[in-house]
Amino acid sequence: MENKNIISGRVVGDSMDKTVVVAVERVRRHPLYRKPVKRVTKYLAHDESNTYHVGDTVDIVSTRPLSRRKRWRVVGGKVAKGAVVLDAVVEAEEPDQGGEE
């Protein structure tokens, strides 16, 4: 069995079919100034059932090339609470009719 890389990140894009964009953030120290510097790498990952949406935290694993830029597959993750907004109907209050009470 080959060694597979597993990394975690946050979904930042889900507009494609069966594909999510996962941002992986890493913090390194600057070699001269020693200040922590954040770097973000974006990966395209395969999500077969379109389960994950923007804001979810997912784990991705390296896999065979699935398309030109897609070399990762989603293996699991946590769906952010409140991230999914259902089609809620919000009724506006009717404005007062002047003299009627």
Buried (B, 14 or more C-beta within 10 A) or exposed (E): EEEEEEBBBBBBBBEEEEBBBBEBEEEEEEEEEEEEEEEEEEBBBBBEEEBBBBBBBBBBBBBEEBEEEBBBBBEEBEBBEEEEEEEEEEEEEEEEEEEEE
